[in-house]
Amino acid sequence: MVGRILKALVVLGLLGFVALTGYAYLADLSPEQSQVTVPVTLNAD
């Protein structure tokens, strides 16, 4: 009985790993890019 539970946990872990890897490769995880300009005041005395 314990062997079946361990085998099921291993199989579920492997399936989860494969699903996570597939999602990472196939999903669009790139961040949105935009240009930001901020004025800077320097004390050049």
Backbone hydrogen bonds, N-H to C=O, Kabsch-Sander energy under -0.5 kcal/mol:
donor,donor_aa,acceptor,acceptor_aa,energy
5,I,1,M,-1.7
6,L,2,V,-2.5
7,K,3,G,-2.4
8,A,4,R,-2.5
9,L,5,I,-2.4
10,V,6,L,-2.3
11,V,7,K,-2.4
12,L,8,A,-2.6
13,G,9,L,-2.3
14,L,10,V,-2.4
15,L,11,V,-2.5
16,G,12,L,-2.3
17,F,13,G,-2.3
18,V,14,L,-2.5
19,A,15,L,-2.5
20,L,16,G,-2.5
21,T,17,F,-2.4
22,G,18,V,-2.5
23,Y,19,A,-2.3
24,A,20,L,-2.1
25,Y,21,T,-1.9
26,L,22,G,-2.4
27,A,23,Y,-2.4
29,L,27,A,-1.1
42,L,40,V,-0.6
44,A,42,L,-1.2
